[in-house]
Amino acid sequence: MIKNWFKQNKGGFTLVEVIAAILLISIISISFISIFTQTSKARVTSERVINSTYIAQQEMESFYAYSKANKFDIEAIGKVFTKYKLVGNKLIQLTDDQQYQIAVRFNELRPNLYSIIIEVSELQSDNRYILKSKMENIYIWGGI
């Protein structure tokens, strides 16, 4: 009689097999979800760095064009680049959406030779700006 009972139930799954299958599928699903979450975070982070680098590149090109046609004068630069505020030897600007802060510093290396450092910081949820990109270049001012 016991032999017949085992023969009749060979076509189905036992409760242990079903629970084991559900557990295995859950573990695999959790692994994939964590991979997708990390990928999403990495995409957002790289997008922010790319945006801030693009802003720094645009500003660097603006200062390059200005340096070719003009002598170095921080006061005059502050008047031409009106979105910037002059703070010491640094120019500071917020983008129109207040999302990024751009800081430009000038260091005289030799007469008419200046190092320009552009730092782009992003506004965080706690209203602090965190540096996202930094770009430095050396320009000869005055079209020499």
C-alpha positions in Angstrom: 0.0 0.0 0.0 2.8 2.5 0.8 4.5 1.6 -2.5 1.3 2.5 -4.4 1.0 5.8 -2.6 4.5 6.9 -3.6 3.9 5.9 -7.2 0.7 8.0 -7.4 2.4 11.2 -6.1 5.5 11.1 -8.3 4.1 13.7 -10.7 3.9 16.7 -8.3 6.3 18.7 -6.1 6.7 18.4 -2.4 6.3 21.4 -0.1 10.0 21.4 0.6 10.8 21.6 -3.1 8.4 24.5 -3.7 9.9 26.4 -0.7 13.4 25.8 -1.9 12.5 27.0 -5.4 10.9 30.2 -4.0 13.9 30.8 -1.8 16.3 30.4 -4.8 14.3 32.7 -7.0 14.2 35.3 -4.2 17.9 35.3 -3.8 18.5 35.7 -7.5 15.9 38.5 -7.7 17.5 40.4 -4.8 20.9 40.2 -6.5 19.5 41.6 -9.7 17.7 44.4 -7.9 20.9 45.5 -6.1 22.8 45.5 -9.4 20.1 47.7 -11.0 20.2 50.0 -8.0 24.0 50.4 -8.1 23.9 51.0 -11.8 21.3 53.7 -11.4 23.3 55.5 -8.7 26.5 55.3 -10.8 24.6 56.8 -13.8 23.3 59.7 -11.8 26.8 60.4 -10.3 28.5 60.3 -13.7 25.8 62.5 -15.2 26.4 65.1 -12.5 30.2 65.0 -13.0 29.8 65.3 -16.8 27.4 68.3 -16.4 29.8 70.1 -14.0 32.8 69.3 -16.3 30.9 70.7 -19.2 30.1 73.9 -17.3 33.8 74.3 -16.3 34.9 73.7 -20.0 32.4 76.4 -21.2 33.7 78.9 -18.7 37.4 78.1 -19.4 36.7 78.8 -23.1 35.1 82.1 -22.3 38.1 83.2 -20.3 40.5 82.0 -23.0 38.7 84.1 -25.6 38.8 87.1 -23.2 42.5 86.5 -22.5 43.5 86.7 -26.2 42.0 90.2 -26.7 42.6 91.9 -23.3 45.2 92.6 -20.7 44.8 91.0 -17.3 42.8 93.1 -14.9 40.6 91.4 -12.4 38.3 94.4 -12.0 37.7 94.6 -15.8 37.1 90.8 -15.9 34.5 91.2 -13.2 32.8 93.9 -15.2 32.8 91.9 -18.4 31.6 88.7 -16.8 28.7 90.3 -15.0 27.3 87.1 -13.6 30.3 86.8 -11.4 30.9 88.5 -8.1 34.5 89.5 -7.2 35.6 88.0 -3.8 39.3 88.7 -3.2 41.2 87.2 -6.1 38.3 84.9 -6.9 35.2 85.3 -9.1 32.1 83.4 -7.9 28.9 82.8 -9.9 25.7 80.7 -9.3 24.1 79.2 -12.3 20.6 80.5 -13.2 18.9 77.5 -11.5 21.2 77.9 -8.4 22.2 74.2 -8.9 25.9 74.9 -9.5 28.4 77.4 -8.0 31.3 78.3 -10.2 34.5 79.7 -8.7 37.3 81.1 -10.8 40.8 81.8 -9.3 43.7 83.5 -11.0 47.4 83.1 -10.1 50.0 85.2 -11.7 53.0 82.9 -12.7 55.0 85.5 -14.6 54.1 88.8 -16.2 51.1 88.2 -18.6 51.1 84.5 -17.7 48.3 83.4 -15.4 47.0 80.1 -14.1 43.2 79.9 -14.1 41.5 77.4 -11.8 37.8 76.8 -12.3 35.9 74.9 -9.7 32.3 73.8 -10.2 30.4 72.7 -7.1 26.9 71.2 -6.9 24.2 72.1 -4.4 23.3 69.3 -2.1 20.1 68.6 -0.2 21.5 70.2 3.0 22.2 73.5 1.1 25.9 73.0 0.9 28.0 73.0 -2.3 30.2 70.0 -2.9 33.0 70.2 -5.5 32.2 68.1 -8.6 34.9 69.2 -11.1 38.0 71.3 -11.2 39.8 72.5 -14.3 43.1 74.4 -14.5 44.8 76.0 -17.5 47.6 78.5 -18.1 47.0 81.5 -20.4 49.1 84.3 -21.8 47.0 87.4 -21.4 47.0 90.3 -23.9 47.4 88.3 -27.1 51.2 88.1 -26.8 
